[in-house]
Amino acid sequence: MSEFKPGLEGVIAVETEIAEPDRDGGVLRYRGIDIEELVGHYPYERVWGLLVDNDLDSTMPAPEPYEPARLTGNAPADLQAETARLAGEWSLGKLNEISDEQARIDLGRISAQMMGIVARSARLADGETEPVSEDVVDRGETAAETFLLRWRGESDPRQVKAVDTYWICTAEHGLNASTFTARVTASTGADCGAALSSAVGALSGPLHGGAPAYVKPMLEEVTAMGDPEKWVRDTLDAGRRIMGFGHRVYRAEDPRSRILKRTARELGSPQIEIAERLEEAALAELERRHPERPLKTNVEYYSALVLDVAEIPPPLAPAMFACSRVAGWSAHILEQKRTGRLFRPSARYVGPASRSLSAV
Ligand code: COA
């Protein structure tokens, strides 16, 4: 086990019963259930229950009344800070000192609240300083509808479907960077607020959760230019990456991308045609340049279109991703608590050999 694997690619760090993408089959299953069977049949909060409790009748609780202390309108930063603060506000216990049942309660309370924090932060970014009245928010029948009501005071069924589908498709995806981060923090016995907020930080980078934010401007650029093939060639010649393509795990089509593409079409996304043209051009050119490595459309490409139907501004994409991933993170934090061990990998030292201070 002393072989060095940059990025830990292929290294098995945990055993999990929650989910792991099927690398070659292009299928994603949550606790054994193909996500195709969940989308449109169960709302997100029940999928949360499936992931965390292995029970589709279990559900993420409704958010309890709580006003975040100091929002800035930068949703990922607000989410990370406010999630960590909940540990203090609610006097959450350390994972190594509380029962599994208490950890499950803490995770449910925080998950529901995290969505509320993002909705409030997005409202502030829209220039609205007054919160939506709780009577209006309470009209929400699903987590997605409640989220949109808390943000905008109104909800359109197409937008609710867009958010719900996106959240279900991105609720869990095995040991990705943010989930690993959540497990590492949980492995130290930290509280659930600390574990979830550290995951939010890991998700905020463009190589993991932020790509949809880049897809919409990219599609606008391609539309303005009118020549997807040339745009792809110019971008790759300049050494840049095409956002929404490539994946660390999948070597086949990303099943989430298939569902989101279908949803974007069903919901009448105005960008579907240019997106399909760019996809075709990008897949062909990436295959030509990287015949050794399949670089297919990933979840974030069509996520951008679905989020656009719900009028989610691109900078909010990482926070939307975080809202959906609270399910996967919570499930992994609980699994880590039940079965895991403190993470402590090793580094191979390749710095200078022992030398005298005068040599520095
Ligand atoms: N556009 C252009 N080239 C890409 C690419 C993309 N989207 N994704 C990978 N490549 C190329 C790399 O340039 C590299 O080429 P090189 O060997 O000539 O340098 C090769 O493919 C392997 O890339 P690598 O970074 O080792 O792959 P990875 O498995 O570590 O990366 C991603 C996975 C997702 C980080 C990567 O594909 C990427 O940056 N995609 C764009 C961002 C994105 O969509 N993120 C959302 C992920 S769900």
Residues whose N, C-alpha, C, O or C-beta is under 5 A from the ligand:
A	BS01	COA	P206 L207 H208 A211 R240 R241 I242 M243 G244 F245 G246 H247 R248 N298 V299 E300
